[in-house]
């Protein structure tokens, strides 16, 4: 599969490769925390709403509380209900999921890159669809700003330690 020139570890499905997607947003932040803390927060989707205000996660009782390869989940972000499935899953290194919502088809990838004193965390998302194009046209920085908030909130949580077990 082709990979992004911005983040070679992301394994983009051809349809979602940044060269072929009308919407592509990249954010990154150095987080002064170990990869294990960052990873635990990213895979515990039911906890996202407690520290990332732009998310609401619908989680079925009795199912695994952490994301895993192939796991399907439903959530709401940017006011849109999304059905997602985890497509990439390399513990403490990378995770990616696809998503389908009203007028949008997305691929959202995260990379955790250990460095001295913490980790560089990169998130990239590409989108297709009339809804994605309209939102990007009328509010071109909305997704970038939302992902910046997600990273900043992730940093605050990760520097505080491991999230609670579910």
QUIBEL-V903997 format. One record per residue. N is the residue number from 1. SS is DSSP state (H for helix, E for strand, L for the rest). Layout:
n,ss
N,SS
N,SS
//
This chain:
n,ss
1,L
2,L
3,E
4,L
5,L
6,L
7,L
8,L
9,L
10,L
11,E
12,L
13,L
14,H
15,H
16,H
17,L
18,L
19,L
20,L
21,L
22,L
23,E
24,E
25,E
26,E
27,E
28,E
29,E
30,E
31,E
32,L
33,L
34,L
35,H
36,H
37,H
38,H
39,H
40,H
41,H
42,H
43,H
44,L
45,H
46,H
47,H
48,H
49,H
50,H
51,H
52,L
53,L
54,L
55,E
56,E
57,E
58,E
59,L
60,L
61,L
62,L
63,L
64,L
65,L
66,L
67,L
68,L
69,L
70,L
71,L
72,E
73,E
74,E
75,E
76,E
77,E
78,L
79,L
80,E
81,E
82,E
83,E
84,E
85,E
86,E
87,E
88,E
89,E
90,E
91,L
92,L
93,L
94,E
95,E
96,E
97,E
98,E
99,E
100,E
101,E
102,L
103,L
104,E
105,E
106,E
107,E
108,E
109,E
110,E
111,E
112,E
113,E
114,E
115,E
116,L
117,L
118,E
119,E
120,E
121,E
122,E
123,E
124,E
125,E
126,E
127,E
128,E
129,L
130,H
131,H
132,H
133,H
134,H
135,H
136,H
137,H
138,H
139,L
140,L
141,L
142,H
143,H
144,H
145,H
146,H
147,H
148,H
149,H
150,H
151,H
152,H
153,H
154,H
155,H
156,H
157,H
158,H
159,H
160,L
161,L
162,L
163,L
164,L
165,L
166,L
//
